[in-house]
Amino acid sequence: MARPRRIEPGPGQESVWDYPRPPRVEPVHARVTIELGGRVVADTTRAMRVLETSHPPAYYLPPEDFVDGALRPIEGSTFCEFKGRAAYADVVSGDRVAQRAAWYYPQPSRGFEQIAGYVSVYPGRMDRCTVDGEVVQAQEGDFYGGWITSTIVGPFKGGAGTWGW
């Protein structure tokens, strides 16, 4: 499938097609929240985001900004050519468990040290994720964990037929 045409960003927006490859890490100057099981499981103003060509940003939060017991490390890992080996965790809130819904890089590759130990979640597996009060739309597909807000435009990689972009 040929890559669709880049959507021209409007005022106050950015295009994921202007994001770099290899990706870039940058601090987020916004309040970021994650809810599961009807409860806030994370709340921070110290998030980081990773920007990569064709992908909505993935937001990474300091682990200490999750409520106690919300993250349960699990077995298994994956490897990212840029960030290194990722570890995974279930996200827990009361009786609710979102299995393998969070990931982090205990020892990321050079250039990604800022996110060492920081945790990202698949927003589609949570009740709700917000950036400065705006509810995040989950990136299509289940491989990437991008957070889509009104400030970014695509088209976005992740859905069926986009693997070869």
Steps between C-alpha positions, in 0.01 A plus 500: 500500500635841406538754777207745504561869466606699803220706656603864519498612865285795599590769752625344824532153343793286394525225241639161597668505159725780629615288795856363469636155431675392714251622761549791738414524871361824639345612828127564517384821661146380564307305760469136395256258668416133460179341629410134540221334693337835564809632682794719413803269499753762385516878510806703405634825365839334438427283197724450198389420147675314222447640151557273201414550134144386417406418862295689755719572804538240772484663844729373778428575866728475804418175683467686830206695353294180478301404810654227713420156361383628160793342315568128521813397304458187288725263307605565143662774300526644152774686321477841333774583251521850649412478869631152584338222705154572643354335808124472562251536783133445566309808613286428807217701656277329755359186335596621153820373334612624158740225402829593337368856460816684609862491390826665600870497419706416810826574314416678175745547215720807478295808421196373692637521854230756590233227497694242704242334724219731383178315417274526197159341457279401209225761535245266337540258793428768760164658588636840412827685447518878485750768404412835660141379539458387138399134471752309291399286205694173476715431196341237280646149519657324796872527426561869569373697799461848356284766663296707253390849602356789301848654477633236259401390152587194292436281330620267775679170459357208698175396335448219252701549182742755646788268594692573179490880524 
